[in-house]
Amino acid sequence: MSIFVKRKSRNGEKRSLLGNRQVLQQNAEREFKRQFFGLLLVIVTWSLAMGWLLALATNAQSATPTAEIGTVDVVPAQYQLGQELYLENCSTCHIGLPPAVLPTQTWKNLLQDSQHYGAQLKPLVDPPRILVWKYLSTFSRVQLDDEETPYRLNDSRYFKALHPGVKLPRPVQLGSCVSCHPSASDYNFRRLTPEWK
């Protein structure tokens, strides 16, 4: 009888061990699911918070009316000093042109040459030259391989593309910009005379 009791208790122990394993496995699965959903909740919360912050930043940036921006392109902070140096050095004698009206090669040649449309200029030296070049090269346009480098606005295909249907005087002079862009002397090319609005 004692042998029978021993066998019965061993079978009971085996069953209870199997039951304990299943309980442990179920607990582990529950713990894994809880951790997974917790991590998922953190990721979703983080994504929503970042999206909300980006939306705020975008709305704040777009809150500036384009009439107040003035220049053709909104200039990021890293190029603003280059823009200021460009205007400080170039708009004292004539209206500063937006870089987009001439190709990059034209601006490069103008920065390197001390002969500026018949006038002898003191060339810019580094670091201001580098800052001005970064500004001009970033906001100017690419020149085609077979295209001659334009040095006059009349010859720039970009200038022509930006002024479709406009009967321009021959030759176009920097002072004539003010006839359509009354704030051009303040580097504001967005504001137009009433006939062009």
Biotite code that builds the C-alpha atoms (Angstrom):
import biotite.structure as struc

atoms = struc.array([
    struc.Atom([0.000, 0.000, 0.000], chain_id="A", res_id=1, res_name="MET", atom_name="CA", element="C"),
    struc.Atom([2.797, 2.337, 0.645], chain_id="A", res_id=2, res_name="SER", atom_name="CA", element="C"),
    struc.Atom([4.109, 1.759, -2.895], chain_id="A", res_id=3, res_name="ILE", atom_name="CA", element="C"),
    struc.Atom([0.732, 2.682, -4.313], chain_id="A", res_id=4, res_name="PHE", atom_name="CA", element="C"),
    struc.Atom([0.632, 5.892, -2.257], chain_id="A", res_id=5, res_name="VAL", atom_name="CA", element="C"),
    struc.Atom([4.146, 6.775, -3.400], chain_id="A", res_id=6, res_name="LYS", atom_name="CA", element="C"),
    struc.Atom([3.221, 6.324, -7.079], chain_id="A", res_id=7, res_name="ARG", atom_name="CA", element="C"),
    struc.Atom([0.055, 8.333, -6.618], chain_id="A", res_id=8, res_name="LYS", atom_name="CA", element="C"),
    struc.Atom([1.905, 11.180, -4.912], chain_id="A", res_id=9, res_name="SER", atom_name="CA", element="C"),
    struc.Atom([4.565, 11.210, -7.668], chain_id="A", res_id=10, res_name="ARG", atom_name="CA", element="C"),
    struc.Atom([1.841, 11.500, -10.328], chain_id="A", res_id=11, res_name="ASN", atom_name="CA", element="C"),
    struc.Atom([0.258, 14.307, -8.320], chain_id="A", res_id=12, res_name="GLY", atom_name="CA", element="C"),
    struc.Atom([3.620, 16.070, -8.056], chain_id="A", res_id=13, res_name="GLU", atom_name="CA", element="C"),
    struc.Atom([4.094, 15.762, -11.825], chain_id="A", res_id=14, res_name="LYS", atom_name="CA", element="C"),
    struc.Atom([0.679, 17.246, -12.422], chain_id="A", res_id=15, res_name="ARG", atom_name="CA", element="C"),
    struc.Atom([1.275, 20.078, -9.991], chain_id="A", res_id=16, res_name="SER", atom_name="CA", element="C"),
    struc.Atom([4.677, 20.779, -11.610], chain_id="A", res_id=17, res_name="LEU", atom_name="CA", element="C"),
    struc.Atom([2.998, 20.910, -15.024], chain_id="A", res_id=18, res_name="LEU", atom_name="CA", element="C"),
    struc.Atom([0.326, 23.205, -13.599], chain_id="A", res_id=19, res_name="GLY", atom_name="CA", element="C"),
    struc.Atom([2.968, 25.456, -12.048], chain_id="A", res_id=20, res_name="ASN", atom_name="CA", element="C"),
    struc.Atom([4.827, 25.683, -15.376], chain_id="A", res_id=21, res_name="ARG", atom_name="CA", element="C"),
    struc.Atom([1.659, 26.672, -17.183], chain_id="A", res_id=22, res_name="GLN", atom_name="CA", element="C"),
    struc.Atom([0.876, 29.289, -14.553], chain_id="A", res_id=23, res_name="VAL", atom_name="CA", element="C"),
    struc.Atom([4.441, 30.649, -14.775], chain_id="A", res_id=24, res_name="LEU", atom_name="CA", element="C"),
    struc.Atom([4.256, 30.681, -18.561], chain_id="A", res_id=25, res_name="GLN", atom_name="CA", element="C"),
    struc.Atom([0.930, 32.511, -18.502], chain_id="A", res_id=26, res_name="GLN", atom_name="CA", element="C"),
    struc.Atom([2.308, 35.033, -16.013], chain_id="A", res_id=27, res_name="ASN", atom_name="CA", element="C"),
    struc.Atom([5.374, 35.589, -18.218], chain_id="A", res_id=28, res_name="ALA", atom_name="CA", element="C"),
    struc.Atom([3.150, 36.125, -21.269], chain_id="A", res_id=29, res_name="GLU", atom_name="CA", element="C"),
    struc.Atom([1.002, 38.618, -19.377], chain_id="A", res_id=30, res_name="ARG", atom_name="CA", element="C"),
    struc.Atom([4.114, 40.473, -18.165], chain_id="A", res_id=31, res_name="GLU", atom_name="CA", element="C"),
    struc.Atom([5.486, 40.587, -21.724], chain_id="A", res_id=32, res_name="PHE", atom_name="CA", element="C"),
    struc.Atom([2.187, 41.931, -23.087], chain_id="A", res_id=33, res_name="LYS", atom_name="CA", element="C"),
    struc.Atom([2.037, 44.550, -20.334], chain_id="A", res_id=34, res_name="ARG", atom_name="CA", element="C"),
    struc.Atom([5.608, 45.700, -21.042], chain_id="A", res_id=35, res_name="GLN", atom_name="CA", element="C"),
    struc.Atom([4.961, 45.716, -24.798], chain_id="A", res_id=36, res_name="PHE", atom_name="CA", element="C"),
    struc.Atom([1.829, 47.833, -24.465], chain_id="A", res_id=37, res_name="PHE", atom_name="CA", element="C"),
    struc.Atom([3.591, 50.109, -21.992], chain_id="A", res_id=38, res_name="GLY", atom_name="CA", element="C"),
    struc.Atom([6.410, 50.686, -24.478], chain_id="A", res_id=39, res_name="LEU", atom_name="CA", element="C"),
    struc.Atom([3.883, 51.215, -27.262], chain_id="A", res_id=40, res_name="LEU", atom_name="CA", element="C"),
    struc.Atom([2.052, 53.768, -25.120], chain_id="A", res_id=41, res_name="LEU", atom_name="CA", element="C"),
    struc.Atom([5.316, 55.650, -24.450], chain_id="A", res_id=42, res_name="VAL", atom_name="CA", element="C"),
    struc.Atom([6.148, 55.709, -28.191], chain_id="A", res_id=43, res_name="ILE", atom_name="CA", element="C"),
    struc.Atom([2.690, 56.958, -29.161], chain_id="A", res_id=44, res_name="VAL", atom_name="CA", element="C"),
    struc.Atom([2.751, 59.626, -26.445], chain_id="A", res_id=45, res_name="THR", atom_name="CA", element="C"),
    struc.Atom([6.230, 60.771, -27.519], chain_id="A", res_id=46, res_name="TRP", atom_name="CA", element="C"),
    struc.Atom([5.163, 60.909, -31.189], chain_id="A", res_id=47, res_name="SER", atom_name="CA", element="C"),
    struc.Atom([2.062, 62.945, -30.385], chain_id="A", res_id=48, res_name="LEU", atom_name="CA", element="C"),
    struc.Atom([4.075, 65.362, -28.230], chain_id="A", res_id=49, res_name="ALA", atom_name="CA", element="C"),
    struc.Atom([6.702, 65.845, -30.954], chain_id="A", res_id=50, res_name="MET", atom_name="CA", element="C"),
    struc.Atom([4.013, 66.318, -33.610], chain_id="A", res_id=51, res_name="GLY", atom_name="CA", element="C"),
    struc.Atom([2.280, 68.900, -31.453], chain_id="A", res_id=52, res_name="TRP", atom_name="CA", element="C"),
    struc.Atom([5.564, 70.782, -30.885], chain_id="A", res_id=53, res_name="LEU", atom_name="CA", element="C"),
    struc.Atom([6.397, 70.716, -34.589], chain_id="A", res_id=54, res_name="LEU", atom_name="CA", element="C"),
    struc.Atom([2.943, 72.001, -35.416], chain_id="A", res_id=55, res_name="ALA", atom_name="CA", element="C"),
    struc.Atom([3.427, 74.871, -32.970], chain_id="A", res_id=56, res_name="LEU", atom_name="CA", element="C"),
    struc.Atom([6.807, 75.700, -34.472], chain_id="A", res_id=57, res_name="ALA", atom_name="CA", element="C"),
    struc.Atom([5.416, 75.584, -38.006], chain_id="A", res_id=58, res_name="THR", atom_name="CA", element="C"),
    struc.Atom([2.468, 77.796, -37.108], chain_id="A", res_id=59, res_name="ASN", atom_name="CA", element="C"),
    struc.Atom([4.757, 80.299, -35.416], chain_id="A", res_id=60, res_name="ALA", atom_name="CA", element="C"),
    struc.Atom([6.993, 80.405, -38.466], chain_id="A", res_id=61, res_name="GLN", atom_name="CA", element="C"),
    struc.Atom([4.104, 80.800, -40.887], chain_id="A", res_id=62, res_name="SER", atom_name="CA", element="C"),
    struc.Atom([2.537, 83.496, -38.706], chain_id="A", res_id=63, res_name="ALA", atom_name="CA", element="C"),
    struc.Atom([4.930, 86.058, -40.208], chain_id="A", res_id=64, res_name="THR", atom_name="CA", element="C"),
    struc.Atom([3.093, 87.653, -43.122], chain_id="A", res_id=65, res_name="PRO", atom_name="CA", element="C"),
    struc.Atom([5.000, 87.367, -46.408], chain_id="A", res_id=66, res_name="THR", atom_name="CA", element="C"),
    struc.Atom([4.753, 91.132, -46.862], chain_id="A", res_id=67, res_name="ALA", atom_name="CA", element="C"),
    struc.Atom([6.991, 91.540, -43.803], chain_id="A", res_id=68, res_name="GLU", atom_name="CA", element="C"),
    struc.Atom([9.579, 89.033, -45.026], chain_id="A", res_id=69, res_name="ILE", atom_name="CA", element="C"),
    struc.Atom([10.630, 91.287, -47.861], chain_id="A", res_id=70, res_name="GLY", atom_name="CA", element="C"),
    struc.Atom([13.182, 89.175, -49.664], chain_id="A", res_id=71, res_name="THR", atom_name="CA", element="C"),
    struc.Atom([12.166, 86.639, -52.233], chain_id="A", res_id=72, res_name="VAL", atom_name="CA", element="C"),
    struc.Atom([13.409, 83.749, -50.090], chain_id="A", res_id=73, res_name="ASP", atom_name="CA", element="C"),
    struc.Atom([12.988, 83.330, -46.356], chain_id="A", res_id=74, res_name="VAL", atom_name="CA", element="C"),
    struc.Atom([16.580, 83.247, -45.130], chain_id="A", res_id=75, res_name="VAL", atom_name="CA", element="C"),
    struc.Atom([17.363, 80.752, -42.338], chain_id="A", res_id=76, res_name="PRO", atom_name="CA", element="C"),
    struc.Atom([19.406, 82.019, -39.395], chain_id="A", res_id=77, res_name="ALA", atom_name="CA", element="C"),
    struc.Atom([22.637, 80.369, -40.575], chain_id="A", res_id=78, res_name="GLN", atom_name="CA", element="C"),
    struc.Atom([22.647, 82.527, -43.753], chain_id="A", res_id=79, res_name="TYR", atom_name="CA", element="C"),
    struc.Atom([21.381, 85.814, -42.304], chain_id="A", res_id=80, res_name="GLN", atom_name="CA", element="C"),
    struc.Atom([24.820, 87.196, -41.472], chain_id="A", res_id=81, res_name="LEU", atom_name="CA", element="C"),
    struc.Atom([25.932, 86.434, -45.040], chain_id="A", res_id=82, res_name="GLY", atom_name="CA", element="C"),
    struc.Atom([22.868, 88.267, -46.343], chain_id="A", res_id=83, res_name="GLN", atom_name="CA", element="C"),
    struc.Atom([23.597, 91.258, -44.096], chain_id="A", res_id=84, res_name="GLU", atom_name="CA", element="C"),
    struc.Atom([27.228, 91.376, -45.253], chain_id="A", res_id=85, res_name="LEU", atom_name="CA", element="C"),
    struc.Atom([26.125, 91.092, -48.881], chain_id="A", res_id=86, res_name="TYR", atom_name="CA", element="C"),
    struc.Atom([23.729, 94.020, -48.492], chain_id="A", res_id=87, res_name="LEU", atom_name="CA", element="C"),
    struc.Atom([26.251, 96.037, -46.492], chain_id="A", res_id=88, res_name="GLU", atom_name="CA", element="C"),
    struc.Atom([28.862, 95.656, -49.229], chain_id="A", res_id=89, res_name="ASN", atom_name="CA", element="C"),
    struc.Atom([26.698, 95.666, -52.352], chain_id="A", res_id=90, res_name="CYS", atom_name="CA", element="C"),
    struc.Atom([23.651, 97.843, -51.733], chain_id="A", res_id=91, res_name="SER", atom_name="CA", element="C"),
    struc.Atom([25.621, 100.950, -50.783], chain_id="A", res_id=92, res_name="THR", atom_name="CA", element="C"),
    struc.Atom([26.212, 101.742, -54.478], chain_id="A", res_id=93, res_name="CYS", atom_name="CA", element="C"),
    struc.Atom([23.176, 100.107, -56.066], chain_id="A", res_id=94, res_name="HIS", atom_name="CA", element="C"),
    struc.Atom([20.107, 98.043, -55.191], chain_id="A", res_id=95, res_name="ILE", atom_name="CA", element="C"),
    struc.Atom([21.070, 94.637, -53.834], chain_id="A", res_id=96, res_name="GLY", atom_name="CA", element="C"),
    struc.Atom([19.715, 91.943, -56.111], chain_id="A", res_id=97, res_name="LEU", atom_name="CA", element="C"),
    struc.Atom([18.188, 88.728, -54.820], chain_id="A", res_id=98, res_name="PRO", atom_name="CA", element="C"),
    struc.Atom([20.639, 85.891, -55.551], chain_id="A", res_id=99, res_name="PRO", atom_name="CA", element="C"),
    struc.Atom([17.953, 84.000, -57.475], chain_id="A", res_id=100, res_name="ALA", atom_name="CA", element="C"),
    struc.Atom([18.057, 86.373, -60.466], chain_id="A", res_id=101, res_name="VAL", atom_name="CA", element="C"),
    struc.Atom([21.559, 85.281, -61.513], chain_id="A", res_id=102, res_name="LEU", atom_name="CA", element="C"),
    struc.Atom([23.217, 81.871, -61.668], chain_id="A", res_id=103, res_name="PRO", atom_name="CA", element="C"),
    struc.Atom([25.750, 80.759, -59.066], chain_id="A", res_id=104, res_name="THR", atom_name="CA", element="C"),
    struc.Atom([28.666, 81.114, -61.509], chain_id="A", res_id=105, res_name="GLN", atom_name="CA", element="C"),
    struc.Atom([27.885, 84.808, -62.025], chain_id="A", res_id=106, res_name="THR", atom_name="CA", element="C"),
    struc.Atom([27.965, 85.439, -58.280], chain_id="A", res_id=107, res_name="TRP", atom_name="CA", element="C"),
    struc.Atom([31.213, 83.482, -57.932], chain_id="A", res_id=108, res_name="LYS", atom_name="CA", element="C"),
    struc.Atom([32.867, 85.549, -60.667], chain_id="A", res_id=109, res_name="ASN", atom_name="CA", element="C"),
    struc.Atom([31.573, 88.810, -59.190], chain_id="A", res_id=110, res_name="LEU", atom_name="CA", element="C"),
    struc.Atom([32.987, 87.940, -55.761], chain_id="A", res_id=111, res_name="LEU", atom_name="CA", element="C"),
    struc.Atom([36.394, 87.051, -57.195], chain_id="A", res_id=112, res_name="GLN", atom_name="CA", element="C"),
    struc.Atom([36.804, 89.991, -59.572], chain_id="A", res_id=113, res_name="ASP", atom_name="CA", element="C"),
    struc.Atom([37.847, 93.410, -58.286], chain_id="A", res_id=114, res_name="SER", atom_name="CA", element="C"),
    struc.Atom([36.611, 94.970, -61.580], chain_id="A", res_id=115, res_name="GLN", atom_name="CA", element="C"),
    struc.Atom([32.893, 95.432, -61.022], chain_id="A", res_id=116, res_name="HIS", atom_name="CA", element="C"),
    struc.Atom([31.109, 96.726, -64.102], chain_id="A", res_id=117, res_name="TYR", atom_name="CA", element="C"),
    struc.Atom([33.835, 99.251, -64.825], chain_id="A", res_id=118, res_name="GLY", atom_name="CA", element="C"),
    struc.Atom([34.513, 100.230, -61.207], chain_id="A", res_id=119, res_name="ALA", atom_name="CA", element="C"),
    struc.Atom([37.499, 99.101, -59.157], chain_id="A", res_id=120, res_name="GLN", atom_name="CA", element="C"),
    struc.Atom([36.330, 97.544, -55.877], chain_id="A", res_id=121, res_name="LEU", atom_name="CA", element="C"),
    struc.Atom([38.148, 96.494, -52.771], chain_id="A", res_id=122, res_name="LYS", atom_name="CA", element="C"),
    struc.Atom([37.588, 92.716, -52.752], chain_id="A", res_id=123, res_name="PRO", atom_name="CA", element="C"),
    struc.Atom([35.986, 91.042, -49.784], chain_id="A", res_id=124, res_name="LEU", atom_name="CA", element="C"),
    struc.Atom([38.370, 89.005, -47.660], chain_id="A", res_id=125, res_name="VAL", atom_name="CA", element="C"),
    struc.Atom([37.693, 85.988, -45.465], chain_id="A", res_id=126, res_name="ASP", atom_name="CA", element="C"),
    struc.Atom([35.657, 85.367, -43.296], chain_id="A", res_id=127, res_name="PRO", atom_name="CA", element="C"),
    struc.Atom([33.054, 87.876, -44.627], chain_id="A", res_id=128, res_name="PRO", atom_name="CA", element="C"),
    struc.Atom([33.668, 86.654, -48.203], chain_id="A", res_id=129, res_name="ARG", atom_name="CA", element="C"),
    struc.Atom([32.927, 83.063, -47.156], chain_id="A", res_id=130, res_name="ILE", atom_name="CA", element="C"),
    struc.Atom([29.702, 84.084, -45.401], chain_id="A", res_id=131, res_name="LEU", atom_name="CA", element="C"),
    struc.Atom([28.539, 86.122, -48.400], chain_id="A", res_id=132, res_name="VAL", atom_name="CA", element="C"),
    struc.Atom([29.451, 83.263, -50.747], chain_id="A", res_id=133, res_name="TRP", atom_name="CA", element="C"),
    struc.Atom([27.473, 80.731, -48.689], chain_id="A", res_id=134, res_name="LYS", atom_name="CA", element="C"),
    struc.Atom([24.443, 83.003, -48.817], chain_id="A", res_id=135, res_name="TYR", atom_name="CA", element="C"),
    struc.Atom([24.731, 83.712, -52.546], chain_id="A", res_id=136, res_name="LEU", atom_name="CA", element="C"),
    struc.Atom([25.519, 80.132, -53.563], chain_id="A", res_id=137, res_name="SER", atom_name="CA", element="C"),
    struc.Atom([22.644, 78.751, -51.488], chain_id="A", res_id=138, res_name="THR", atom_name="CA", element="C"),
    struc.Atom([19.991, 81.064, -52.924], chain_id="A", res_id=139, res_name="PHE", atom_name="CA", element="C"),
    struc.Atom([21.267, 81.440, -56.487], chain_id="A", res_id=140, res_name="SER", atom_name="CA", element="C"),
    struc.Atom([20.456, 79.040, -59.287], chain_id="A", res_id=141, res_name="ARG", atom_name="CA", element="C"),
    struc.Atom([22.334, 76.487, -61.356], chain_id="A", res_id=142, res_name="VAL", atom_name="CA", element="C"),
    struc.Atom([23.795, 77.472, -64.689], chain_id="A", res_id=143, res_name="GLN", atom_name="CA", element="C"),
    struc.Atom([23.296, 75.134, -67.631], chain_id="A", res_id=144, res_name="LEU", atom_name="CA", element="C"),
    struc.Atom([26.410, 73.540, -69.149], chain_id="A", res_id=145, res_name="ASP", atom_name="CA", element="C"),
    struc.Atom([25.896, 75.145, -72.563], chain_id="A", res_id=146, res_name="ASP", atom_name="CA", element="C"),
    struc.Atom([24.826, 78.523, -71.157], chain_id="A", res_id=147, res_name="GLU", atom_name="CA", element="C"),
    struc.Atom([27.064, 81.586, -71.186], chain_id="A", res_id=148, res_name="GLU", atom_name="CA", element="C"),
    struc.Atom([27.556, 83.207, -67.799], chain_id="A", res_id=149, res_name="THR", atom_name="CA", element="C"),
    struc.Atom([25.276, 86.270, -67.752], chain_id="A", res_id=150, res_name="PRO", atom_name="CA", element="C"),
    struc.Atom([26.591, 89.483, -66.196], chain_id="A", res_id=151, res_name="TYR", atom_name="CA", element="C"),
    struc.Atom([23.610, 91.668, -67.031], chain_id="A", res_id=152, res_name="ARG", atom_name="CA", element="C"),
    struc.Atom([20.039, 91.168, -65.895], chain_id="A", res_id=153, res_name="LEU", atom_name="CA", element="C"),
    struc.Atom([18.856, 91.290, -69.519], chain_id="A", res_id=154, res_name="ASN", atom_name="CA", element="C"),
    struc.Atom([20.886, 88.148, -70.236], chain_id="A", res_id=155, res_name="ASP", atom_name="CA", element="C"),
    struc.Atom([19.797, 86.108, -67.221], chain_id="A", res_id=156, res_name="SER", atom_name="CA", element="C"),
    struc.Atom([17.196, 83.481, -68.088], chain_id="A", res_id=157, res_name="ARG", atom_name="CA", element="C"),
    struc.Atom([16.236, 83.379, -64.382], chain_id="A", res_id=158, res_name="TYR", atom_name="CA", element="C"),
    struc.Atom([15.535, 87.095, -64.340], chain_id="A", res_id=159, res_name="PHE", atom_name="CA", element="C"),
    struc.Atom([13.409, 86.677, -67.468], chain_id="A", res_id=160, res_name="LYS", atom_name="CA", element="C"),
    struc.Atom([11.589, 83.681, -65.963], chain_id="A", res_id=161, res_name="ALA", atom_name="CA", element="C"),
    struc.Atom([10.813, 85.658, -62.807], chain_id="A", res_id=162, res_name="LEU", atom_name="CA", element="C"),
    struc.Atom([9.354, 88.492, -64.891], chain_id="A", res_id=163, res_name="HIS", atom_name="CA", element="C"),
    struc.Atom([7.059, 86.795, -67.421], chain_id="A", res_id=164, res_name="PRO", atom_name="CA", element="C"),
    struc.Atom([4.961, 89.171, -69.459], chain_id="A", res_id=165, res_name="GLY", atom_name="CA", element="C"),
    struc.Atom([6.803, 92.219, -68.124], chain_id="A", res_id=166, res_name="VAL", atom_name="CA", element="C"),
    struc.Atom([7.999, 94.668, -70.768], chain_id="A", res_id=167, res_name="LYS", atom_name="CA", element="C"),
    struc.Atom([11.411, 95.544, -69.417], chain_id="A", res_id=168, res_name="LEU", atom_name="CA", element="C"),
    struc.Atom([13.353, 98.626, -70.526], chain_id="A", res_id=169, res_name="PRO", atom_name="CA", element="C"),
    struc.Atom([16.480, 98.030, -72.614], chain_id="A", res_id=170, res_name="ARG", atom_name="CA", element="C"),
    struc.Atom([18.926, 97.826, -70.978], chain_id="A", res_id=171, res_name="PRO", atom_name="CA", element="C"),
    struc.Atom([17.553, 96.836, -67.609], chain_id="A", res_id=172, res_name="VAL", atom_name="CA", element="C"),
    struc.Atom([19.260, 98.868, -64.926], chain_id="A", res_id=173, res_name="GLN", atom_name="CA", element="C"),
    struc.Atom([19.333, 98.255, -61.217], chain_id="A", res_id=174, res_name="LEU", atom_name="CA", element="C"),
    struc.Atom([17.555, 101.540, -60.602], chain_id="A", res_id=175, res_name="GLY", atom_name="CA", element="C"),
    struc.Atom([14.631, 100.473, -62.793], chain_id="A", res_id=176, res_name="SER", atom_name="CA", element="C"),
    struc.Atom([13.662, 97.786, -60.233], chain_id="A", res_id=177, res_name="CYS", atom_name="CA", element="C"),
    struc.Atom([11.993, 100.472, -58.131], chain_id="A", res_id=178, res_name="VAL", atom_name="CA", element="C"),
    struc.Atom([9.437, 101.187, -60.867], chain_id="A", res_id=179, res_name="SER", atom_name="CA", element="C"),
    struc.Atom([7.715, 97.841, -60.122], chain_id="A", res_id=180, res_name="CYS", atom_name="CA", element="C"),
    struc.Atom([9.174, 97.014, -56.698], chain_id="A", res_id=181, res_name="HIS", atom_name="CA", element="C"),
    struc.Atom([8.834, 100.280, -54.704], chain_id="A", res_id=182, res_name="PRO", atom_name="CA", element="C"),
    struc.Atom([10.659, 98.784, -51.696], chain_id="A", res_id=183, res_name="SER", atom_name="CA", element="C"),
    struc.Atom([13.530, 97.300, -53.716], chain_id="A", res_id=184, res_name="ALA", atom_name="CA", element="C"),
    struc.Atom([15.977, 99.731, -52.116], chain_id="A", res_id=185, res_name="SER", atom_name="CA", element="C"),
    struc.Atom([15.050, 98.099, -48.773], chain_id="A", res_id=186, res_name="ASP", atom_name="CA", element="C"),
    struc.Atom([15.637, 94.641, -50.303], chain_id="A", res_id=187, res_name="TYR", atom_name="CA", element="C"),
    struc.Atom([11.909, 93.972, -50.376], chain_id="A", res_id=188, res_name="ASN", atom_name="CA", element="C"),
    struc.Atom([10.993, 92.509, -53.756], chain_id="A", res_id=189, res_name="PHE", atom_name="CA", element="C"),
    struc.Atom([7.669, 91.060, -52.622], chain_id="A", res_id=190, res_name="ARG", atom_name="CA", element="C"),
    struc.Atom([5.933, 94.422, -52.495], chain_id="A", res_id=191, res_name="ARG", atom_name="CA", element="C"),
    struc.Atom([4.758, 95.436, -55.956], chain_id="A", res_id=192, res_name="LEU", atom_name="CA", element="C"),
    struc.Atom([3.170, 98.533, -57.411], chain_id="A", res_id=193, res_name="THR", atom_name="CA", element="C"),
    struc.Atom([-0.642, 98.333, -57.728], chain_id="A", res_id=194, res_name="PRO", atom_name="CA", element="C"),
    struc.Atom([-0.523, 97.615, -61.471], chain_id="A", res_id=195, res_name="GLU", atom_name="CA", element="C"),
    struc.Atom([1.356, 94.330, -60.835], chain_id="A", res_id=196, res_name="TRP", atom_name="CA", element="C"),
    struc.Atom([-0.617, 93.048, -57.858], chain_id="A", res_id=197, res_name="LYS", atom_name="CA", element="C"),
])
